[in-house]
Amino acid sequence: MQVSRREREREHEHERGGADGGIVIIGAGPVGTVAAMYLAPRFGPVTVLERRQDPRGGGARRGRSITVMLSARGWRVLRELGLEAAVRAICLPIHGRCAHLPDGTSHTTPYSRDRQPIWSVERDRLNRLLLDAAEATDGVRIRFGTRVREVDPDGPAVLLEDGAGRRRLACRRVLGCDGAHSAARAALVARGARATVRRLDLAHQEICAPGGWLDPSTMHYWPTGDALFAAFPLPSGEFAGSLFMRHDGPSPSYATVDGGRNLLEVFTDHFPGPAAAVPDIAEQLATKDAATITTVSCDRWIHGDSLALLGDACHAMPPFMGHGMNCGFEDVRTLVERLDSTGDWASALVAYEKSRIEDAEAISYLSFQHYHTMANPPQDERAHAATRLRGRLYDLYPDRFAPRYEQCAFTEESYASVLRADRRLDGLVDDLLGRYGAELVAASDSRLHTAVSAAGTENLGDN
Ligand SMILES: Cc1cc2nc3c(=O)[nH]c(=O)nc-3n(C[C@H](O)[C@H](O)[C@H](O)COP(=O)(O)OP(=O)(O)OC[C@H]3O[C@@H](n4cnc5c(N)ncnc54)[C@H](O)[C@@H]3O)c2cc1C
């Protein structure tokens, strides 16, 4: 591509802006683009460095999953950036999840008690929209095909590599929005931070499924205990499917499908409905790669007043609650709120880190738990009774107890306090079932109320 002289001058001006006080954001994923839009109007020039080519130019590699779900935390950020209507126009509302159980029955659970939907959007379309909006923001420049090799938080500066080779770019601050394999996080680890990067024991394969065989107002999933298939409606009327199965271990796992029964047989065995509904399922299973899911936790997210990590760079999580990106957007908003209220980067970064680490650990944990809830068909009597008793308690004490999914998706309550409340509710349910047995599930409201009061008030405390 020919770069004009004016364009090159503009680039150098922008780099000089970077050196005298500009912000460098590594990564033009959803979190990096959103961060750029918040920061440039407040603090001047922002340079976003993205190792990939511009996906709007065609020929770019597809993202990791076809759809992402937006919930309240994500919408709050899009609203603040003036993008709510534009994103809403490319989204589809999804009202609940429908489990297709091995015994042939199906069972729909609304996402919230007042029937609010979450919103499904194609990742690529959202990404393009955010890139357009970021580039239209005064002071934001995105440089594609530019990989950051190293971060020097003390400079601060980054060592970047693009078509012209490697060079150092000095700047005033660095925000690491560079995903699970973050170069910015590596700089913190080199200075003593402890990070755990794990490959989840589950891999997933994307399957495109036609429309017309499932209700398009809910997501659908087939729990088998050993593997999970999920299908999300798309605005096109089709479904974005995901097969989740173990990498290793006994069959069914990706490690065993080549040696023993092949993947199509395993899929057909476990998911006969989807196997019959997707005409080219054999070809898709044979040709699409199984993607790894990486999780990250890190005990330090900042360095002085010069470096902060946001999004997957500090908390890549299992995808089962649909919160990785929503949580990353909330990181950006929290950081900006702290900057607005203190006006001082060093103390704002400390406050940001303090308020987010526990939340990130909590939603990561809840996401992992949610996989087990979804992947395993309801099992023993007690688990069944516990689920039903929880439902009774939500109805009887709507202001005290709420389903954790609903709290995460439709409120901005801290994830950590959602987890604490959920654990207290677990304790209460265990206690009640221990004292009164499963028959309490069908008791009258007044009997249940008396039983809860007798169990003590500690389980009913606020967060
Ligand atoms: C199967 C699946 C389903 C999911 N579903 C949902 C969902 O429904 N809802 C939800 O909220 N979240 C979901 N997530 C999580 C969500 O995708 C991530 O949390 C989100 O993409 C994180 O955004 P990010 O900008 O922090 O990182 P990324 O999206 O990983 O973006 C990082 C960017 O940085 C660039 N980069 C990396 N290293 C460098 C470097 N050294 N130099 C320059 N550039 C670099 C990358 O190319 C990339 O563009 C899902 C994840 C998966 C895997």
The ligand as an ORCA input file, in Angstrom:
! r2SCAN-3c Opt
* xyz 0 1
  C     -15.988    -18.821     22.654
  C     -16.014    -17.479     23.317
  C     -17.218    -16.851     23.544
  C     -17.264    -15.618     24.202
  N     -18.458    -15.019     24.424
  C     -18.516    -13.832     25.083
  C     -19.761    -13.182     25.318
  O     -20.802    -13.693     24.941
  N     -19.760    -11.999     26.010
  C     -18.603    -11.428     26.465
  O     -18.671    -10.372     27.107
  N     -17.409    -12.020     26.244
  C     -17.339    -13.190     25.557
  N     -16.133    -13.787     25.313
  C     -14.923    -13.143     25.831
  C     -14.471    -12.012     24.916
  O     -14.260    -12.508     23.624
  C     -13.184    -11.415     25.439
  O     -13.285    -11.174     26.807
  C     -12.889    -10.096     24.714
  O     -12.647    -10.327     23.352
  C     -11.673     -9.441     25.353
  O     -11.395     -8.264     24.670
  P      -9.927     -7.656     24.729
  O      -9.995     -6.454     23.845
  O      -9.492     -7.533     26.134
  O      -8.978     -8.787     24.100
  P      -8.964     -9.407     22.608
  O     -10.349     -9.492     22.043
  O      -8.173    -10.637     22.723
  O      -8.188     -8.305     21.790
  C      -6.800     -8.108     21.984
  C      -6.248     -7.437     20.739
  O      -4.870     -7.176     20.963
  C      -4.131     -7.553     19.822
  N      -2.773     -7.876     20.280
  C      -2.401     -8.909     21.061
  N      -1.086     -8.885     21.310
  C      -0.617     -7.778     20.664
  C       0.688     -7.209     20.536
  N       1.758     -7.750     21.154
  N       0.832     -6.090     19.798
  C      -0.248     -5.516     19.181
  N      -1.489     -6.028     19.256
  C      -1.679     -7.141     20.000
  C      -4.886     -8.742     19.271
  O      -4.594     -8.955     17.894
  C      -6.333     -8.330     19.510
  O      -6.874     -7.595     18.440
  C     -16.068    -15.006     24.643
  C     -14.839    -15.649     24.408
  C     -14.811    -16.861     23.747
  C     -13.492    -17.516     23.519
*
